[in-house]
Amino acid sequence: MVDVDRALRSSIRTGKVVLGSNKAVEAGLSGKAKIIVFSADCPEDVRSQLASMDVPAYSYPGMGKDLGSACGKPFSIATLAIVEPGDSEILALLRGIRGGGNE
């Protein structure tokens, strides 16, 4: 099983990650995002945009402040997109995801 927090930190350190709902949605629409991660308190309008995309989405089990902390950031993160995973195992999350989300 993948340690999501560790995989997120590794992606941020060694790969390319886009933070923020608007940028994550942009990355998803442009086809650059490999996977999108969103927090439990991600706004409903953003969730519906993610659901309409052909990009896998992972529902992070914590709130935005928890997702921010998991990423090593001192602020809340509702949504992020993994563009390049780097040395992380974050894409292993895809095994449990079908289509646009895992809610």
N, C-alpha and C positions, 0 to 999 in steps of 0.2 A: 504494500500500500504506500502511496505517495504522501510524504509530509508536505502538505500544501504550503505552509508558511515558509519552510526551508526552500522549496522549489520557487516560490515567488521572489524571495530575497536573491536567490541565485540568478534568476532571470533578469532582475533589475541590475545586478552587479555585472553579469557577463553577456547579456543579450540586449534586445531592444524592446522596451515596454513603453506604452503610451498611457499616461494617467489622466483620468477625468472622463466624464460621460461623453461630452461632445467629441473629444479626440478619439475615444474608443469607438464610438458609433461611426465616425469618419473612417477609421482604419478598417472597420468591419465592412462598410459599404464599398470601400475602394478595393477590397480583397486582400489587403495587406495583413490583416489580423489572422493568426493561426487559431487563437482561442480568446474568448472574452470572459473576464471574471467580474462578477458583480456581487455587491454586498446584500445582506438581508434587508437593509433599509434603502436600497436603490429605488429612485422614483419610478412609479408605475409607467409613466410615459417612456422612460428609457428602456424599461423591461420590454414593453410592447415593440419598440424599435428593434431590440435585440432578437426578439422572437421571430420577427419578419425577415431576418437575415439568414443567409446560408453559411453562417459561421457558428461553430460550436460555442456554447456559453456554459460557464460553470457558476453555480450559485454558491458563493462563499458562505459558510455557516454563521459568520459573525456580522456585526454591524460595520458601517463605514469606518468608524474609528479603529475597530479591530483589524480590518483589512489594511488600513494605513499603517498600523503598528506592525502587522505581518510583513509589510513591504519595507519596514525600516524608516517610515516617514512620520514626522510629528503632526500629521494632519489626517483628516478623514478622507477616504477614497471610496466613492460609490461604485465606480466602474474603471476597469483598466483593460487594455488589450495587449496581448503578447504578440509582437510582430516577429521577433527572433528569440527563440528560447535560450540561446547561449548554452551554457553547460548544465542547465537545470533539467529536471525530469518533469517539468510542468505539463508537457504534452502527453504524459502518461495518463493524465486526467481524462483524455479523450476516450479512453477505453470504456468509461462508464457513462458517456454522454451520447445521446442520439439526437441528431438534427440541431435545432436551435436552442435547446436548454435542458436542464436536468431538474427542474422544479417539481 
